[in-house]
Amino acid sequence: MNENHTLPQSNSFLESLIDLFAGLEEYRSPYAPTIQSPDDMVEQLVQNAAFKTGLVSATCSLPPGPLGLLSILPELLVIYRIQGHLVLDIAALHGKEVHVTRELLLYCLFKHGSAQVFRKIIEETSLKILIRPTTVRVFQTLLEKVGLLITKTVLRKQFARWIPLGGAVVTGTFAFFDTKKVGKTAHALFSKEIESWNHIAEQELE
């Protein structure tokens, strides 16, 4: 499969990804902050989401060849929607749902693929998350870098589509553990104090 044919698909996919995030912003988690540690509930949520994404990916990978290729981008959108809801549910359990931004969502979904992509926007320490302000141009640059990560995923799925049955097992397993990583990132992130650069600047002026 020619990579040159994949890149336009991924660029177009970014527009759908932006629409997806707009939809996620309207999502309201049914969960509320817990008095006790949310670890057990988070673990159950992550496990359920991982099984869902694994099943979606494996099912979409069953049709071989060209027919299977048509399902790649819709499959990714469904997986990112499930993972996005997972992030928001984990944030809600930690009482941090109001802190979730597009940048934090992208961070949770793609940090394990390349943490360096976010180093100019999000600074993470052992106790705190600092979110730097982003301009439209900075966010566009971030999306372009995320697009490269998505392109690699598309290429890997294109290759798997030509492997009967075995490809479904591979993609399903990858989606399962990918969602596990997303959940781990979100749980670790929302366990910390979250501050914006603008808020710190306002405190210094007082």
Buried (B, 14 or more C-beta within 10 A) or exposed (E): EEEEEBBEBBBEBBEBBEEBBEEBEEBEBEBEEBEEEBEEBBEEBBBBBBBBBBEBBBBBBBBBEEEBBEBBBEBBBBBBBBBBBBBBBBBBBBEBBEBBBBBBBBBBBBBBBBEEBBEEBBBBEEEEBBBBEBEEEBBEBBBEBBBEBBBBBBBBBBEBBEBEEEBBBBBBEBBBEBBBBBBBBBBBBBBBEBBBBEEEEEEEEE
